[in-house]
């Protein structure tokens, strides 16, 4: 098979390095190397940042209306190429095609939000803050900003960042995950076709070397990061130390609280999709079901177990597939180790994914597949409860009361998403109020906010002061300037030596 080399995208064109380091890109469903991706050196990063920096003054001076027109064209092109990009995502990530298409759609909605730039960049104006004095605030772009993204949403997470950053008047350098590099380059090509000037959007592939070069580059003004918590902490500290604005979104351990009055059919179906969809490789996946009362827990596990055993596992392009492979062989082995530790620490394993069969026919017999696992009687001190597994493993924790459930969720290190399933409005309302988590679902298992709200967890799921995309994204990618101006009819009063106050 032909192994293609994926290009960087700098200054409006594809650039392939010949002598640099490279990494393998796999098709996780076959376990085969399908491409090589160049790993940028600090010099390569510098080239991309310089291109973005050169493009910035003209782009910043382009009117918001013109910038948003590029986004309108980009949106139309994305719709035209949706199937092709969904297939690219599925082939490099492994997720099923319908899920790749859904991710793409959720990303595209951020482009739709970005089309509204003239509206959200309007600023504020106060007439007559003093006699003959008006005051207005405007939001101006930062300059060159960079995004560093994870493997699990090859198109959506980059689109959480660059459409908004660009439409706000910044230029952008994207460092996508080296495991899923192709979608970003395709997006760059389409942006050029939409009329984006060269240098405004650049893609450089790479690993820690490339990230460190971005974090320390004096011309990079802000960093958006989405990935695991240890790296998010590092990004936040390093970018801060280099005087950059930073938003760093980290990992998660999302709990669903199931009350005794919950519609159990609804809760079961919701858990199946939220725990095992995308093989659990979602930062908003539900990985813990907290069930109030033993009777409800027994019934829930009884309903879940056969469904988990029967998940249709196949390569993502198989239209019958419900779950595809994990991203790499190493990650699959790590998830298996977590399952082993759960057994060793005394959780009861209701469904053991290690024992269920996965695709064995050619060409899938070496794919990175692992079937779904269901644990019951999980305790808060167990490793499978404390740590993010990021695989198709659901833990059931039994509690006696609503209060015990809320306290359990609130004391977990992570605070990305959560959900409550109940028929009682008062309980749901109390939960929404008391829970220390950034995104909350009520009878909705994966409460990812729409593009016109903002996305962000609490606690160890985020580092930095701004959530991502939507109105918070606009604040992140712009800085406020406030002007106080006086155009008096006649100035004859002479100098004032006292701090001005409103008279
Ligand atoms: P990761 O942290 O390994 O990698 C994320 C990015 O950081 C990649 O671009 C990678 O190249 C880079 N990177 C990796 N190691 C680095 C290092 N030592 N120094 C500097 N940069 C480094 O994450 P991943 O495995 O790609 O993605 C899965 C993780 O992302 C999970 O923890 C998941 O919860 C999290 N995630 C969070 C959100 C959210 O919105 N909070 C969304 C999606 C994924």
Boltz pocket constraint, residues with backbone or C-beta under 6 A from the ligand:
constraints:
  - pocket:
      binder: B
      contacts: [[A, 148], [A, 149], [A, 150], [A, 151], [A, 152], [A, 153], [A, 157], [A, 175], [A, 176], [A, 177], [A, 178], [A, 206], [A, 207], [A, 208], [A, 211], [A, 212], [A, 226], [A, 227], [A, 228], [A, 229], [A, 231], [A, 232], [A, 234], [A, 249], [A, 250], [A, 251], [A, 252], [A, 282], [A, 283], [A, 388], [A, 390], [A, 416], [A, 457], [A, 461]]
      max_distance: 6.0
